[in-house]
Amino acid sequence: MRTAVLAVFLIGSLTLQAQSEPKPLRIPIQQFKLDNGLRIVFSEDHSAPTYGISITYNVGSHNEHAGRTGFAHLFEHMMFEGSGNVGKGEHMSLVENNGGNMNGTTTEDRTNYFESFASNQLDLGLFLESDRMRSLAVNQANLDNQRNAVQEERRLGVDNQPYGETSEVLQALVYDNFANKHSVIGSMEDLNAATIKDVQEFFRIYYAPNDAVLTLVGDFQPAEALAKIKKYFGDIPAQPAPPVPDLAEPPQTAERQKTIEDPFARTPRLDIAFKTPPGNTSDVYALDVLSSALGEGQASRLYQTLVKDKELAVNVFCYVEEHRGPSTFNIVVLARPGKDLKEVEKAVYAEVERVKSEPIADWELEKIRMTNRRQTAQQLQSTLFRAYQIGEMASIFGDPNLINTRLDKEQSVGKQDIQRVAKTYLTEENRTVVTTLPKPKTEAAANASH
């Protein structure tokens, strides 16, 4: 996730010239806390008569236990099933009928719910979020309904998608700690095993004001907004602090490999992951810049070598999977059909070794910095995106002001930092490789297809 400072550019009638030292636009941050522990972050912006609100709960799949996976994601669905003063399905219709939009997402580290409205609808957004925090309708009918919805989502998005199994296999192979190694969506068996008592207890523990961050960004008056938040959320009782999950991983001492067959895949795929430190650390910022140099866009090193020059792949990309706990540096290669996968893998590792032995070029580093500025500028135009990101940073890393400093930290990464992290983490013994092969059609299936 990249969020931070907005670069300012001078736009002439015929030319676009970047300032030598881009002037940052600092996102204003105000923080408050209610007596029940609810953390509040305001970012005032009167450039448009709209606002974005995000409630980020400090719970994700990292908080789940063996035999009870998928609960955090199940709750993302349950939270739209109605509450004490909002009927089943009414949350969505109230948002849409008042010109807003909304959604919710779940990761390993957090679950969030967010809406955007015209600024004259501040009460509506606060009421809807407070009512379901206070009095979610956790009953057997809603559990059964959303359990079925999540299972269908798994069928469509994982079980019957090309490479749908790949990420789950990779995650389970990379990590040793159960908190890290199971998927966010959970297993069919665990979802079937969930009882109404399990779900009610999960809601009580994690969906409390002292385990949440409310972020409000856009056109509002802080004093008025704070008074309204106290009105809607102030009397929701706190709960005992949830247990903090242990995310520690033992050192990896040897390469891990696994090959799977995928009936939906049409071309072989290599997923190569290296364990890295937790997110929001200097090494992860350097690894993020390295991932751009190696595999972001058609000018990147891996794309030029594997796709353009050697014609070994149809696509290749890199990314850092950043978490509160141990994270990963990932390389994904979609191999050209018929190519020797060992040759493909060898070409990837040759490029990795090259960044260890030779500093990246000045133009590469400058291109990455300019690209990151541009992407940040585009993202921060949205008040809802700012609310989403500020809430995530406050919840996961405890610092909402990271929206103002993350890009600075990435921009300060130098060539020596990139070489150092490549040598430290992109090693054979720290490597996990999952090879996904198209599953051969059976003779019967092949005959039936003709």
GULO-603066 format. One record per residue (C-alpha): residue number from 1; residue in three letters; y, x, z. Coordinates in nm, 3 decimals. Layout:
// GULO-603066
LOVEX     n   res     north      east        up
LOVEX   NUM   ALA         Y         X         Z
...
***
This chain:
// GULO-603066
LOVEX     n   res     north      east        up
LOVEX     1   MET     0.000     0.000     0.000
LOVEX     2   ARG     0.333     0.138    -0.103
LOVEX     3   THR     0.653     0.004     0.042
LOVEX     4   ALA     0.972     0.175     0.140
LOVEX     5   VAL     1.310     0.263     0.000
LOVEX     6   LEU     1.483     0.112    -0.299
LOVEX     7   ALA     1.621     0.371    -0.539
LOVEX     8   VAL     1.965     0.306    -0.688
LOVEX     9   PHE     2.015     0.381    -1.054
LOVEX    10   LEU     2.335     0.402    -1.258
LOVEX    11   ILE     2.298     0.186    -1.564
LOVEX    12   GLY     2.534     0.264    -1.852
LOVEX    13   SER     2.576     0.059    -2.167
LOVEX    14   LEU     2.344     0.288    -2.362
LOVEX    15   THR     2.174     0.511    -2.108
LOVEX    16   LEU     1.984     0.491    -1.781
LOVEX    17   GLN     2.044     0.794    -1.562
LOVEX    18   ALA     1.884     0.852    -1.222
LOVEX    19   GLN     2.105     0.995    -0.950
LOVEX    20   SER     1.997     1.337    -0.830
LOVEX    21   GLU     1.973     1.200    -0.477
LOVEX    22   PRO     1.892     0.827    -0.500
LOVEX    23   LYS     2.083     0.629    -0.241
LOVEX    24   PRO     1.832     0.434    -0.032
LOVEX    25   LEU     1.867     0.066     0.045
LOVEX    26   ARG     1.756     0.031     0.403
LOVEX    27   ILE     1.590    -0.299     0.484
LOVEX    28   PRO     1.757    -0.429     0.804
LOVEX    29   ILE     1.513    -0.469     1.092
LOVEX    30   GLN     1.563    -0.658     1.420
LOVEX    31   GLN     1.282    -0.691     1.674
LOVEX    32   PHE     1.226    -0.940     1.956
LOVEX    33   LYS     0.941    -1.046     2.180
LOVEX    34   LEU     0.875    -1.381     2.348
LOVEX    35   ASP     0.745    -1.410     2.703
LOVEX    36   ASN     0.402    -1.509     2.566
LOVEX    37   GLY     0.378    -1.180     2.375
LOVEX    38   LEU     0.465    -1.301     2.025
LOVEX    39   ARG     0.633    -1.015     1.838
LOVEX    40   ILE     0.918    -1.118     1.607
LOVEX    41   VAL     1.073    -0.914     1.327
LOVEX    42   PHE     1.385    -1.033     1.142
LOVEX    43   SER     1.523    -0.895     0.816
LOVEX    44   GLU     1.840    -1.078     0.718
LOVEX    45   ASP     1.928    -1.106     0.347
LOVEX    46   HIS     2.174    -1.363     0.213
LOVEX    47   SER     2.147    -1.268    -0.155
LOVEX    48   ALA     1.952    -1.588    -0.231
LOVEX    49   PRO     1.916    -1.918    -0.040
LOVEX    50   THR     1.547    -1.862     0.040
LOVEX    51   TYR     1.334    -1.712     0.312
LOVEX    52   GLY     0.983    -1.575     0.352
LOVEX    53   ILE     0.777    -1.611     0.669
LOVEX    54   SER     0.457    -1.428     0.754
LOVEX    55   ILE     0.235    -1.461     1.060
LOVEX    56   THR     0.009    -1.156     1.087
LOVEX    57   TYR    -0.279    -1.174     1.333
LOVEX    58   ASN    -0.423    -0.847     1.458
LOVEX    59   VAL    -0.778    -0.935     1.356
LOVEX    60   GLY    -0.993    -0.846     1.056
LOVEX    61   SER    -1.350    -0.756     0.981
LOVEX    62   HIS    -1.315    -0.444     1.199
LOVEX    63   ASN    -1.325    -0.681     1.499
LOVEX    64   GLU    -1.657    -0.839     1.402
LOVEX    65   HIS    -2.003    -0.767     1.539
LOVEX    66   ALA    -2.351    -0.743     1.392
LOVEX    67   GLY    -2.488    -1.088     1.312
LOVEX    68   ARG    -2.140    -1.241     1.312
LOVEX    69   THR    -1.969    -1.100     1.006
LOVEX    70   GLY    -1.721    -1.288     0.788
LOVEX    71   PHE    -1.549    -1.465     1.080
LOVEX    72   ALA    -1.200    -1.329     1.011
LOVEX    73   HIS    -1.217    -1.439     0.649
LOVEX    74   LEU    -1.373    -1.772     0.747
LOVEX    75   PHE    -1.071    -1.832     0.969
LOVEX    76   GLU    -0.835    -1.764     0.683
LOVEX    77   HIS    -0.987    -2.080     0.533
LOVEX    78   MET    -1.015    -2.273     0.861
LOVEX    79   MET    -0.641    -2.237     0.924
LOVEX    80   PHE    -0.566    -2.477     0.636
LOVEX    81   GLU    -0.795    -2.753     0.768
LOVEX    82   GLY    -0.537    -2.924     0.986
LOVEX    83   SER    -0.403    -2.903     1.342
LOVEX    84   GLY    -0.271    -3.125     1.620
LOVEX    85   ASN     0.017    -3.272     1.419
LOVEX    86   VAL    -0.084    -3.181     1.063
LOVEX    87   GLY    -0.364    -3.365     0.887
LOVEX    88   LYS    -0.650    -3.215     0.689
LOVEX    89   GLY    -0.507    -3.061     0.371
LOVEX    90   GLU    -0.154    -3.164     0.470
LOVEX    91   HIS    -0.028    -2.808     0.527
LOVEX    92   MET    -0.057    -2.726     0.157
LOVEX    93   SER     0.091    -3.053     0.039
LOVEX    94   LEU     0.390    -3.025     0.274
LOVEX    95   VAL     0.465    -2.675     0.144
LOVEX    96   GLU     0.432    -2.774    -0.221
LOVEX    97   ASN     0.623    -3.103    -0.186
LOVEX    98   ASN     0.915    -2.915    -0.034
LOVEX    99   GLY     0.931    -2.659    -0.314
LOVEX   100   GLY     0.760    -2.375    -0.130
LOVEX   101   ASN     0.453    -2.164    -0.187
LOVEX   102   MET     0.195    -2.023     0.053
LOVEX   103   ASN    -0.129    -1.833     0.094
LOVEX   104   GLY    -0.335    -1.627     0.335
LOVEX   105   THR    -0.531    -1.303     0.308
LOVEX   106   THR    -0.784    -1.109     0.516
LOVEX   107   THR    -0.855    -0.736     0.528
LOVEX   108   GLU    -1.052    -0.506     0.755
LOVEX   109   ASP    -0.744    -0.466     0.979
LOVEX   110   ARG    -0.556    -0.799     0.985
LOVEX   111   THR    -0.531    -1.160     0.870
LOVEX   112   ASN    -0.200    -1.306     0.753
LOVEX   113   TYR    -0.053    -1.640     0.650
LOVEX   114   PHE     0.274    -1.666     0.463
LOVEX   115   GLU     0.511    -1.915     0.303
LOVEX   116   SER     0.840    -1.910     0.119
LOVEX   117   PHE     1.092    -2.194     0.124
LOVEX   118   ALA     1.453    -2.274     0.050
LOVEX   119   SER     1.661    -2.165     0.347
LOVEX   120   ASN     1.733    -2.524     0.454
LOVEX   121   GLN     1.359    -2.565     0.531
LOVEX   122   LEU     1.338    -2.315     0.817
LOVEX   123   ASP     1.210    -2.576     1.063
LOVEX   124   LEU     0.924    -2.673     0.834
LOVEX   125   GLY     0.783    -2.321     0.803
LOVEX   126   LEU     0.809    -2.257     1.176
LOVEX   127   PHE     0.659    -2.595     1.266
LOVEX   128   LEU     0.358    -2.554     1.035
LOVEX   129   GLU     0.271    -2.207     1.161
LOVEX   130   SER     0.324    -2.290     1.528
LOVEX   131   ASP     0.119    -2.610     1.512
LOVEX   132   ARG    -0.190    -2.437     1.381
LOVEX   133   MET    -0.151    -2.145     1.622
LOVEX   134   ARG    -0.127    -2.398     1.904
LOVEX   135   SER    -0.384    -2.660     1.804
LOVEX   136   LEU    -0.605    -2.572     1.508
LOVEX   137   ALA    -0.866    -2.838     1.436
LOVEX   138   VAL    -1.178    -2.634     1.511
LOVEX   139   ASN    -1.456    -2.889     1.474
LOVEX   140   GLN    -1.803    -2.901     1.320
LOVEX   141   ALA    -1.696    -3.089     1.007
LOVEX   142   ASN    -1.422    -2.836     0.924
LOVEX   143   LEU    -1.654    -2.544     1.001
LOVEX   144   ASP    -1.924    -2.679     0.769
LOVEX   145   ASN    -1.671    -2.752     0.496
LOVEX   146   GLN    -1.510    -2.407     0.502
LOVEX   147   ARG    -1.838    -2.225     0.554
LOVEX   148   ASN    -1.951    -2.379     0.225
LOVEX   149   ALA    -1.619    -2.284     0.062
LOVEX   150   VAL    -1.651    -1.921     0.170
LOVEX   151   GLN    -2.011    -1.903     0.055
LOVEX   152   GLU    -1.911    -2.039    -0.283
LOVEX   153   GLU    -1.629    -1.784    -0.297
LOVEX   154   ARG    -1.887    -1.514    -0.232
LOVEX   155   ARG    -2.111    -1.645    -0.510
LOVEX   156   LEU    -1.824    -1.651    -0.758
LOVEX   157   GLY    -1.640    -1.337    -0.654
LOVEX   158   VAL    -1.920    -1.104    -0.545
LOVEX   159   ASP    -2.276    -1.211    -0.617
LOVEX   160   ASN    -2.218    -1.323    -0.977
LOVEX   161   GLN    -1.948    -1.078    -1.087
LOVEX   162   PRO    -1.989    -0.748    -1.273
LOVEX   163   TYR    -1.986    -0.468    -1.011
LOVEX   164   GLY    -1.949    -0.732    -0.738
LOVEX   165   GLU    -2.215    -0.561    -0.527
LOVEX   166   THR    -2.080    -0.210    -0.588
LOVEX   167   SER    -1.796    -0.208    -0.337
LOVEX   168   GLU    -2.020    -0.347    -0.061
LOVEX   169   VAL    -2.287    -0.085    -0.128
LOVEX   170   LEU    -2.024     0.189    -0.130
LOVEX   171   GLN    -1.863     0.071     0.195
LOVEX   172   ALA    -2.202     0.053     0.369
LOVEX   173   LEU    -2.296     0.402     0.245
LOVEX   174   VAL    -1.966     0.577     0.324
LOVEX   175   TYR    -1.936     0.458     0.684
LOVEX   176   ASP    -2.174     0.489     0.980
LOVEX   177   ASN    -1.989     0.273     1.232
LOVEX   178   PHE    -2.077    -0.097     1.189
LOVEX   179   ALA    -1.713    -0.195     1.243
LOVEX   180   ASN    -1.624    -0.007     0.923
LOVEX   181   LYS    -1.930    -0.050     0.706
LOVEX   182   HIS    -1.963    -0.428     0.661
LOVEX   183   SER    -1.765    -0.631     0.407
LOVEX   184   VAL    -1.473    -0.862     0.483
LOVEX   185   ILE    -1.634    -1.165     0.321
LOVEX   186   GLY    -1.951    -1.131     0.532
LOVEX   187   SER    -2.311    -1.215     0.456
LOVEX   188   MET    -2.460    -1.553     0.371
LOVEX   189   GLU    -2.695    -1.523     0.669
LOVEX   190   ASP    -2.418    -1.457     0.919
LOVEX   191   LEU    -2.204    -1.738     0.782
LOVEX   192   ASN    -2.500    -1.976     0.817
LOVEX   193   ALA    -2.557    -1.858     1.173
LOVEX   194   ALA    -2.199    -1.927     1.288
LOVEX   195   THR    -2.184    -2.200     1.554
LOVEX   196   ILE    -1.891    -2.415     1.655
LOVEX   197   LYS    -1.886    -2.235     1.993
LOVEX   198   ASP    -1.865    -1.896     1.816
LOVEX   199   VAL    -1.574    -2.015     1.606
LOVEX   200   GLN    -1.383    -2.174     1.894
LOVEX   201   GLU    -1.414    -1.855     2.096
LOVEX   202   PHE    -1.300    -1.642     1.803
LOVEX   203   PHE    -0.991    -1.860     1.767
LOVEX   204   ARG    -0.911    -1.843     2.140
LOVEX   205   ILE    -0.938    -1.463     2.154
LOVEX   206   TYR    -0.760    -1.358     1.837
LOVEX   207   TYR    -0.530    -1.644     1.729
LOVEX   208   ALA    -0.299    -1.616     2.028
LOVEX   209   PRO     0.075    -1.539     2.024
LOVEX   210   ASN     0.022    -1.203     2.197
LOVEX   211   ASP    -0.206    -1.098     1.908
LOVEX   212   ALA     0.041    -1.194     1.633
LOVEX   213   VAL     0.358    -1.079     1.457
LOVEX   214   LEU     0.604    -1.332     1.312
LOVEX   215   THR     0.815    -1.185     1.033
LOVEX   216   LEU     1.115    -1.370     0.888
LOVEX   217   VAL     1.298    -1.231     0.586
LOVEX   218   GLY     1.585    -1.384     0.388
LOVEX   219   ASP     1.871    -1.628     0.428
LOVEX   220   PHE     1.894    -1.732     0.795
LOVEX   221   GLN     2.114    -1.680     1.100
LOVEX   222   PRO     1.930    -1.466     1.357
LOVEX   223   ALA     2.055    -1.647     1.667
LOVEX   224   GLU     1.965    -1.988     1.523
LOVEX   225   ALA     1.627    -1.865     1.397
LOVEX   226   LEU     1.537    -1.707     1.731
LOVEX   227   ALA     1.623    -2.030     1.914
LOVEX   228   LYS     1.401    -2.227     1.677
LOVEX   229   ILE     1.112    -1.980     1.717
LOVEX   230   LYS     1.136    -2.012     2.094
LOVEX   231   LYS     1.132    -2.391     2.053
LOVEX   232   TYR     0.821    -2.397     1.835
LOVEX   233   PHE     0.622    -2.099     1.968
LOVEX   234   GLY     0.756    -2.029     2.317
LOVEX   235   ASP     0.518    -2.253     2.514
LOVEX   236   ILE     0.197    -2.152     2.333
LOVEX   237   PRO    -0.004    -1.977     2.605
LOVEX   238   ALA    -0.098    -1.611     2.578
LOVEX   239   GLN    -0.461    -1.503     2.606
LOVEX   240   PRO    -0.616    -1.191     2.756
LOVEX   241   ALA    -0.570    -0.895     2.522
LOVEX   242   PRO    -0.859    -0.878     2.274
LOVEX   243   PRO    -1.095    -0.580     2.289
LOVEX   244   VAL    -0.983    -0.289     2.071
LOVEX   245   PRO    -1.255    -0.202     1.817
LOVEX   246   ASP    -1.392     0.150     1.816
LOVEX   247   LEU    -1.345     0.274     1.459
LOVEX   248   ALA    -1.449     0.637     1.514
LOVEX   249   GLU    -1.677     0.795     1.254
LOVEX   250   PRO    -1.902     1.098     1.297
LOVEX   251   PRO    -1.831     1.385     1.055
LOVEX   252   GLN    -2.017     1.359     0.727
LOVEX   253   THR    -2.222     1.671     0.662
LOVEX   254   ALA    -2.391     1.607     0.326
LOVEX   255   GLU    -2.334     1.417     0.003
LOVEX   256   ARG    -2.463     1.059    -0.003
LOVEX   257   GLN    -2.590     0.901    -0.323
LOVEX   258   LYS    -2.724     0.565    -0.429
LOVEX   259   THR    -2.799     0.404    -0.765
LOVEX   260   ILE    -2.806     0.028    -0.813
LOVEX   261   GLU    -2.871    -0.199    -1.111
LOVEX   262   ASP    -2.630    -0.482    -1.191
LOVEX   263   PRO    -2.739    -0.769    -1.420
LOVEX   264   PHE    -2.375    -0.852    -1.498
LOVEX   265   ALA    -2.252    -0.501    -1.578
LOVEX   266   ARG    -2.218    -0.395    -1.941
LOVEX   267   THR    -2.129    -0.029    -1.893
LOVEX   268   PRO    -2.229     0.230    -1.629
LOVEX   269   ARG    -1.984     0.289    -1.346
LOVEX   270   LEU    -1.939     0.576    -1.101
LOVEX   271   ASP    -1.774     0.516    -0.764
LOVEX   272   ILE    -1.694     0.840    -0.581
LOVEX   273   ALA    -1.547     0.818    -0.231
LOVEX   274   PHE    -1.433     1.087     0.013
LOVEX   275   LYS    -1.372     1.011     0.382
LOVEX   276   THR    -1.011     1.070     0.492
LOVEX   277   PRO    -0.808     1.036     0.814
LOVEX   278   PRO    -0.658     0.701     0.923
LOVEX   279   GLY    -0.363     0.555     0.732
LOVEX   280   ASN     0.003     0.634     0.798
LOVEX   281   THR    -0.073     1.003     0.851
LOVEX   282   SER     0.076     1.298     0.664
LOVEX   283   ASP    -0.258     1.386     0.503
LOVEX   284   VAL    -0.306     1.032     0.371
LOVEX   285   TYR     0.044     1.035     0.217
LOVEX   286   ALA    -0.046     1.362     0.043
LOVEX   287   LEU    -0.378     1.215    -0.073
LOVEX   288   ASP    -0.195     0.912    -0.211
LOVEX   289   VAL     0.025     1.140    -0.425
LOVEX   290   LEU    -0.287     1.330    -0.531
LOVEX   291   SER    -0.454     1.004    -0.636
LOVEX   292   SER    -0.157     0.933    -0.865
LOVEX   293   ALA    -0.181     1.277    -1.025
LOVEX   294   LEU    -0.554     1.249    -1.080
LOVEX   295   GLY    -0.597     0.889    -1.181
LOVEX   296   GLU    -0.293     0.663    -1.208
LOVEX   297   GLY    -0.208     0.566    -1.565
LOVEX   298   GLN    -0.286     0.714    -1.902
LOVEX   299   ALA    -0.091     1.035    -1.836
LOVEX   300   SER    -0.309     1.120    -1.534
LOVEX   301   ARG    -0.542     1.417    -1.542
LOVEX   302   LEU    -0.872     1.231    -1.524
LOVEX   303   TYR    -0.768     0.977    -1.789
LOVEX   304   GLN    -0.656     1.249    -2.028
LOVEX   305   THR    -0.975     1.450    -1.979
LOVEX   306   LEU    -1.246     1.183    -1.957
LOVEX   307   VAL    -1.102     0.911    -2.182
LOVEX   308   LYS    -0.881     1.093    -2.434
LOVEX   309   ASP    -1.019     1.445    -2.472
LOVEX   310   LYS    -1.392     1.429    -2.399
LOVEX   311   GLU    -1.441     1.056    -2.471
LOVEX   312   LEU    -1.683     1.028    -2.179
LOVEX   313   ALA    -1.528     0.716    -2.027
LOVEX   314   VAL    -1.351     0.396    -2.126
LOVEX   315   ASN    -1.139     0.398    -1.811
LOVEX   316   VAL    -1.087     0.594    -1.489
LOVEX   317   PHE    -0.859     0.543    -1.191
LOVEX   318   CYS    -0.802     0.664    -0.834
LOVEX   319   TYR    -0.675     0.501    -0.518
LOVEX   320   VAL    -0.660     0.550    -0.143
LOVEX   321   GLU    -0.823     0.275     0.064
LOVEX   322   GLU    -0.596     0.292     0.366
LOVEX   323   HIS    -0.694     0.151     0.705
LOVEX   324   ARG    -0.595     0.171     1.070
LOVEX   325   GLY    -0.911     0.379     1.116
LOVEX   326   PRO    -1.092     0.621     0.884
LOVEX   327   SER    -0.994     0.564     0.521
LOVEX   328   THR    -1.120     0.679     0.180
LOVEX   329   PHE    -1.001     0.853    -0.135
LOVEX   330   ASN    -1.171     0.680    -0.430
LOVEX   331   ILE    -1.238     0.773    -0.792
LOVEX   332   VAL    -1.379     0.503    -1.023
LOVEX   333   VAL    -1.512     0.584    -1.369
LOVEX   334   LEU    -1.629     0.331    -1.627
LOVEX   335   ALA    -1.846     0.551    -1.844
LOVEX   336   ARG    -1.869     0.519    -2.218
LOVEX   337   PRO    -2.210     0.363    -2.298
LOVEX   338   GLY    -2.468     0.622    -2.402
LOVEX   339   LYS    -2.296     0.916    -2.232
LOVEX   340   ASP    -2.482     1.138    -1.986
LOVEX   341   LEU    -2.361     1.035    -1.640
LOVEX   342   LYS    -2.425     1.384    -1.504
LOVEX   343   GLU    -2.184     1.517    -1.765
LOVEX   344   VAL    -1.930     1.250    -1.667
LOVEX   345   GLU    -1.963     1.341    -1.300
LOVEX   346   LYS    -1.935     1.712    -1.378
LOVEX   347   ALA    -1.609     1.653    -1.568
LOVEX   348   VAL    -1.465     1.460    -1.271
LOVEX   349   TYR    -1.548     1.739    -1.027
LOVEX   350   ALA    -1.402     2.001    -1.260
LOVEX   351   GLU    -1.065     1.821    -1.246
LOVEX   352   VAL    -1.092     1.793    -0.869
LOVEX   353   GLU    -1.154     2.168    -0.844
LOVEX   354   ARG    -0.859     2.237    -1.072
LOVEX   355   VAL    -0.614     2.067    -0.835
LOVEX   356   LYS    -0.752     2.282    -0.555
LOVEX   357   SER    -0.701     2.609    -0.744
LOVEX   358   GLU    -0.379     2.536    -0.936
LOVEX   359   PRO    -0.062     2.364    -0.807
LOVEX   360   ILE     0.024     2.052    -1.002
LOVEX   361   ALA     0.313     2.089    -1.245
LOVEX   362   ASP     0.671     2.009    -1.151
LOVEX   363   TRP     0.687     1.734    -1.413
LOVEX   364   GLU     0.377     1.566    -1.269
LOVEX   365   LEU     0.520     1.557    -0.920
LOVEX   366   GLU     0.857     1.430    -1.045
LOVEX   367   LYS     0.687     1.160    -1.254
LOVEX   368   ILE     0.493     1.040    -0.951
LOVEX   369   ARG     0.808     1.030    -0.739
LOVEX   370   MET     1.002     0.835    -1.001
LOVEX   371   THR     0.711     0.592    -1.054
LOVEX   372   ASN     0.683     0.529    -0.680
LOVEX   373   ARG     1.059     0.460    -0.657
LOVEX   374   ARG     1.044     0.216    -0.945
LOVEX   375   GLN     0.739     0.033    -0.807
LOVEX   376   THR     0.900     0.009    -0.464
LOVEX   377   ALA     1.222    -0.126    -0.612
LOVEX   378   GLN     1.033    -0.396    -0.800
LOVEX   379   GLN     0.826    -0.499    -0.498
LOVEX   380   LEU     1.116    -0.523    -0.257
LOVEX   381   GLN     1.300    -0.777    -0.471
LOVEX   382   SER     1.085    -1.050    -0.315
LOVEX   383   THR     1.171    -1.174     0.035
LOVEX   384   LEU     0.812    -1.297     0.072
LOVEX   385   PHE     0.674    -0.954    -0.018
LOVEX   386   ARG     0.903    -0.794     0.240
LOVEX   387   ALA     0.789    -1.043     0.506
LOVEX   388   TYR     0.425    -0.975     0.415
LOVEX   389   GLN     0.462    -0.598     0.424
LOVEX   390   ILE     0.676    -0.575     0.738
LOVEX   391   GLY     0.427    -0.793     0.924
LOVEX   392   GLU     0.135    -0.583     0.805
LOVEX   393   MET     0.300    -0.256     0.909
LOVEX   394   ALA     0.399    -0.395     1.247
LOVEX   395   SER     0.047    -0.525     1.310
LOVEX   396   ILE    -0.162    -0.234     1.179
LOVEX   397   PHE     0.058     0.064     1.260
LOVEX   398   GLY     0.294    -0.080     1.520
LOVEX   399   ASP     0.605     0.007     1.318
LOVEX   400   PRO     0.787    -0.254     1.104
LOVEX   401   ASN     1.039     0.012     1.004
LOVEX   402   LEU     0.770     0.178     0.790
LOVEX   403   ILE     0.906    -0.039     0.509
LOVEX   404   ASN     1.205     0.199     0.518
LOVEX   405   THR     1.022     0.528     0.569
LOVEX   406   ARG     0.693     0.522     0.378
LOVEX   407   LEU     0.844     0.619     0.045
LOVEX   408   ASP     1.045     0.896     0.215
LOVEX   409   LYS     0.719     1.035     0.352
LOVEX   410   GLU     0.552     1.027     0.012
LOVEX   411   GLN     0.857     1.177    -0.160
LOVEX   412   SER     0.847     1.472     0.081
LOVEX   413   VAL     0.489     1.565    -0.019
LOVEX   414   GLY     0.490     1.906    -0.186
LOVEX   415   LYS     0.250     2.097    -0.411
LOVEX   416   GLN     0.102     2.293    -0.121
LOVEX   417   ASP     0.032     1.967     0.067
LOVEX   418   ILE    -0.159     1.833    -0.232
LOVEX   419   GLN    -0.369     2.146    -0.266
LOVEX   420   ARG    -0.440     2.154     0.106
LOVEX   421   VAL    -0.569     1.797     0.131
LOVEX   422   ALA    -0.774     1.838    -0.187
LOVEX   423   LYS    -0.946     2.144    -0.039
LOVEX   424   THR    -0.992     1.976     0.299
LOVEX   425   TYR    -1.128     1.634     0.202
LOVEX   426   LEU    -1.246     1.639    -0.160
LOVEX   427   THR    -1.559     1.838    -0.085
LOVEX   428   GLU    -1.923     1.790    -0.179
LOVEX   429   GLU    -2.043     1.738     0.179
LOVEX   430   ASN    -1.772     1.473     0.232
LOVEX   431   ARG    -1.861     1.287    -0.087
LOVEX   432   THR    -2.038     0.954    -0.139
LOVEX   433   VAL    -2.142     0.847    -0.490
LOVEX   434   VAL    -2.264     0.504    -0.598
LOVEX   435   THR    -2.387     0.475    -0.957
LOVEX   436   THR    -2.400     0.122    -1.099
LOVEX   437   LEU    -2.619     0.081    -1.407
LOVEX   438   PRO    -2.647    -0.226    -1.630
LOVEX   439   LYS    -2.979    -0.388    -1.543
LOVEX   440   PRO    -3.211    -0.387    -1.846
LOVEX   441   LYS    -3.292    -0.730    -1.978
LOVEX   442   THR    -3.653    -0.834    -1.932
LOVEX   443   GLU    -3.847    -0.888    -2.249
LOVEX   444   ALA    -3.849    -1.261    -2.186
LOVEX   445   ALA    -3.476    -1.272    -2.130
LOVEX   446   ALA    -3.420    -1.058    -2.437
LOVEX   447   ASN    -3.632    -1.294    -2.649
LOVEX   448   ALA    -3.454    -1.597    -2.509
LOVEX   449   SER    -3.117    -1.451    -2.598
LOVEX   450   HIS    -3.206    -1.435    -2.970
***
